Every structure is written in C-alpha cells, then in structure tokens.
C-alpha cells in the first residue's frame, strides 16, 4: 500500500513539474563569466537537477566505499578474535601448583 502511495505521489510531482515547465518556457540568459548561454528555463532546471543528482550519487558512493572498507576491517578483526577464543577453549587452563 505504501509503495502505491509513493508511486502516485511521484507520478503527480512529475506531472506538476511538466505542466509548470510547459507554462514557463521563456528563454533566459545564463552568464558564466567567460561563456553565455541562452536556453529555455526547463532545460537549465533539468541540467541542474542532473548535476545535483550526479554529485549526490558521488557522495553516496564515497560513503558506501568507506563503510564497506570499515565493515571488511571489522569482520577481519572479529575473525581474529573468534580464532583466539576458539584456541583458548581448546587449551584448558592448567593449574601447575
């Protein structure tokens, strides 16, 4: 049920954004100091959305790699400690008194 609601909400947001971009199709000038571009507003909005999505994906990927590496180190440490515990269980304490 929750997935259906999210799907319908996403679909309605896409429809609203398409309607708004069709109503605001004037050309604007984007001056980037060295280069100037002239294009419709929706094109610039779409490009900025794509750049933002790409940057968010890069940040997510870097965090994912960091956590994956940390997880691998923790698993290695846990394996060493488990081996040490198993070896201590196999060699009972000896009382030499």
N, C-alpha and C positions, 0 to 999 in steps of 0.2 A: 504494500500500500504506500509506504514511504517513497519507494522508487518511482511510483506513478506520479505522486505529487511533485517530486523533484523534476521529473521529466516534463510535466506540464508547466511548471514554473520556468524551466529553462526554455522551453518552446515559446512561451509567452514573452519572455525577455528578448529572445531573438526576433520575434515578430515586431515587438515595440521598437527595437533598435533599427530594424529595416524600414519601418514606417518613418521614424524620425530622420534617418539618413536620406530617405527619398524626399522629404519635405525641406531639408536643408542641403540642397545640392549646389550652393553657390561656390564659386571659385575663390580661393584665398591665396595670398602670397605668403610663403614661408621663407624668411631670410635667414640663412645660416652663416652669415658674415662673409663668406667667400662665394657662396652659391645661393641663388634664389630660385625657388620652385613655385609654380602655380598649378594648383590642382583642386578638385572638389574637397570639401570638408570630410566626407565619409572616407575618402582614400587616406587622408592623413590620420584619421582616427583608427582606421584598420591597421595601418602600418605601425602606429604607436602601440596598439594592442598586441600585435605580433612581436614587436621588440620587447615589450614588457613580459609577455609570456615566455619568450626565449630566455630572458635574464632570470626569471623566476625558476625556470627549468634548470639553468646552470647552477643557481644557488641550491636548489633541492638536490641536484646530482652531487655537488660537493659535500653536502651534509650527509647524503647517503653513503658516499665513499668513506667519509670519516667514521660513521657509525659502523659500517661493515668492517673496517680495519680494527676498530676498538673491540667489536664482537669477536673477531678472529683472535686477538690477543687474549681476551678473557677466556675463551674456550681453551686456548693453549695453556694458560695458567691453571685453569680448572683441571685439565687432564694431568698436568704435572702433580698437582695436589692430590688428585684421586689416586694416582700411582703411588705416591708417598704413603697415603693412608692404607692402601692395599698391602704395601710392603710391610708396614708396621703391624698389620693384622696377622700377616703370615709369620712374623718373627715375634713370638710372645715375649713378654718381659721376663728376664732371667734374674732371679734373686741369688746373688753369689755370696750371701752372708753365711 
